[in-house]
Amino acid sequence: MVEVLVALAIVAVALLASVRAVGTMTESSAELRLRLLAQLSARNQISLLRASKSFPPIGVVRTECPQGNVALVCRVETKATPNWLFRRAEVRVYATQETEHHVAYLVGILPREGGP
């Protein structure tokens, strides 16, 4: 009888450990999905700037950039470079309106079209 109780205790501990592992994997999967969608949004913002062929002004622009069914916010900061024919665009993607922790970060270099 004691051996059965010990075996049940061991099985219970093993089941608890496996349930915790499954929970951790689920959380990890959701975080990876969010980061993937945020990276796609950042790439879309850089591609949009390149496709518009306009030389963006220096400054910061915040836009909504949803991806799939996830509401994301993109912050595009355009900076000057040592070469005046190029601009540096830094895209940070946030999961909510708060701007403390970005989910994705991407940098793109944008050329001036048509020369001086």
PyMOL commands that set and color helices and strands:
alter all, ss='L'
color gray80, all
select helices_A, chain A and resi 2-52
alter helices_A, ss='H'
color red, helices_A
select strands_A, chain A and resi 59-64+73-80+86-94+104-111
alter strands_A, ss='S'
color yellow, strands_A
deselect
rebuild
show_as cartoon
